[in-house]
Amino acid sequence: MDKIENIVTSTFEQVARNTESLTEINFQFKRIDKKFEALNNHILEREADVRLLLEKVGL
């Protein structure tokens, strides 16, 4: 019975560690996603500026 308890306990502990790791990875992906979103918005703004400039010079 002790062997089963040890297996269950170690499995539970490993699942807890894996869950904690996945939570941290998810947090990091969310941070990266926000940075890409900000970069994409910046690119879209610059693209709009270039189009407006091209319209003003008649191209």
Backbone as a ProteinNet text record, in pm:
[ID]
protein_1_A
[PRIMARY]
MDKIENIVTSTFEQVARNTESLTEINFQFKRIDKKFEALNNHILEREADVRLLLEKVGL
[TERTIARY]
82	0	86.6	199.4	289.4	343.9	368.5	421	320.3	194	88.3	76	81.6	73.9	191	308.8	426.6	411.4	360.7	339.7	236.8	125.9	21.3	75	148.2	203.9	303	393.9	493.5	428.1	325.6	253.2	183.3	117.9	50.2	149.9	264.7	366.5	419.2	438.7	487.3	383	257.8	149.8	145.3	162.2	163.1	278.7	397.2	513.1	488.4	434.2	406.8	302.9	201.1	97.8	157.6	245.1	311.5	396.9	468.4	551	464.9	355.3	266.4	204.1	173.9	119.3	221	346.7	452.3	472.9	473.1	488.3	372.6	251.4	134.1	146.4	192.9	212.9	313.5	423.6	525.8	471	392.1	332.2	238	162.9	73.1	152.5	265.7	350.7	404.7	451.1	503.2	392.9	272.9	160	127.9	131.4	105.3	211.6	337	444.5	426.9	389.1	364	244.8	143.1	26.2	66.2	146.3	192.5	278.4	366	450	365.1	266.6	178.2	102.4	53.2	-17	75.1	199	297	321.1	335.3	355.9	235.4	115.4	-5	-14.2	24.6	24.9	124.8	243.4	344.7	297.9	233.7	181.2	77.9	-9	-109.7	-41.7	64	138.1	199.6	258	320.2	214.9	101.1	-5.5	-54.4	-70.6	-113.9	-10	116.4	223.6	225.1	206.9	203.6	85.6	-27.4	-143.5	-114.9	-48.1	-18.3	76.1	171.2	266.3	216.7	100	38.3	86.3	133.4	177.6	74.9
-119.4	0	126.1	121.4	236.4	270.1	166.2	187.2	263.7	226.4	294.1	439.4	460.6	597.2	681.4	622.4	694.2	729.8	635.3	660.6	771.3	763.4	865.3	1001.2	1003.5	1129.2	1189.4	1108.5	1161.3	1206	1132.6	1172.6	1306.5	1320.7	1446.3	1562.2	1540.1	1644.4	1683	1583.6	1612.2	1689.7	1651.7	1724.3	1869.1	1889.6	2025.3	2106.4	2046.5	2117	2148.9	2051.8	2074.7	2184.4	2185.2	2287.9	2425.3	2433.3	2560.5	2606.4	2514.1	2547.7	2595.8	2526.8	2566.6	2703.2	2732.5	2863.7	2972.9	2949.4	3047.5	3062.9	2952.5	2958.3	3034.6	3008.9	3079.6	3229.7	3267.5	3408.4	3472.4	3401.2	3454.2	3469.1	3372.1	3382.4	3501.8	3527.7	3643.6	3773.3	3780.1	3899.6	3917.5	3808.7	3814.3	3855.6	3800.6	3833.7	3982.6	4039.7	4182.9	4265.6	4220.6	4293.1	4285.9	4169.9	4157.6	4243.1	4248.5	4331.3	4478.6	4524.4	4663.2	4690.3	4596.5	4611.7	4615.7	4528.2	4526.1	4658.2	4710.7	4839.1	4950.4	4947.5	5047.6	5037.9	4916.7	4896.5	4947.2	4916.8	4962.6	5115.1	5178.6	5325.1	5382.6	5323.6	5372.4	5349.8	5237.7	5209.9	5315	5351	5454.3	5588.4	5619.1	5744	5747.2	5635.9	5628.4	5644.9	5580.4	5593.6	5737.4	5802	5941.3	6029.8	6006.4	6083.1	6061.3	5936.8	5907.3	5976.1	5980.8	6051.1	6200.1	6257.7	6401.4	6437.9	6349.4	6379.8	6329.6	6267.5	6227.3	6095.6	6007.9	5875.7	5769.5
0	0	0	71.9	75.9	-62.8	-141.1	-275.5	-361	-350.6	-426.4	-381	-250.4	-197.5	-247.1	-250.1	-300.1	-447.3	-524.5	-667.3	-687	-614.2	-625.6	-581.7	-471.7	-420.8	-518.9	-570	-663.7	-794.1	-837.2	-958.1	-936.5	-822.4	-790.4	-785.7	-722.5	-713.3	-851.1	-937.2	-1072.5	-1151.6	-1137.8	-1206	-1157.1	-1027.8	-971.8	-1029.5	-1039.9	-1097.7	-1244.6	-1317.5	-1459.5	-1478.7	-1393.9	-1402.4	-1375.9	-1277.8	-1246.7	-1364.9	-1425.6	-1542.2	-1658	-1682.2	-1791.4	-1766.2	-1641.7	-1607.3	-1638.2	-1604.2	-1632.2	-1782.6	-1855.1	-2000.5	-2062.5	-2016.6	-2067.2	-2042.4	-1924.2	-1891.1	-1986.8	-2013	-2103.9	-2246.1	-2292.3	-2425.3	-2433.9	-2327.4	-2327.1	-2336.6	-2267.1	-2275.1	-2416.8	-2476.6	-2612.8	-2709	-2691.3	-2777.6	-2770.8	-2651.2	-2636	-2707.6	-2700.7	-2769	-2920.2	-2972	-3115.5	-3158	-3074.5	-3105.5	-3112.7	-3018.7	-3019.7	-3143	-3176.9	-3295.2	-3421.5	-3430.6	-3546.6	-3559	-3447.6	-3450.7	-3498.8	-3454.2	-3496.7	-3647.8	-3697.7	-3841.6	-3920.1	-3873.4	-3943.1	-3943.6	-3834.7	-3829.7	-3929.5	-3936.5	-4031.2	-4174.6	-4200.6	-4334.4	-4373	-4280.1	-4306.6	-4332.7	-4258	-4279.6	-4419	-4461.6	-4594.2	-4702.8	-4687.9	-4788.1	-4797.6	-4684.5	-4683	-4750.9	-4723	-4785.7	-4936.8	-4979.3	-5122.8	-5190.6	-5123.6	-5179.2	-5192.6	-5094.2	-5096.5	-5209.7	-5240.9	-5348	-5483.6	-5484.8	-5610.4	-5667	-5584.5	-5634	-5604.5
[MASK]
+++++++++++++++++++++++++++++++++++++++++++++++++++++++++++

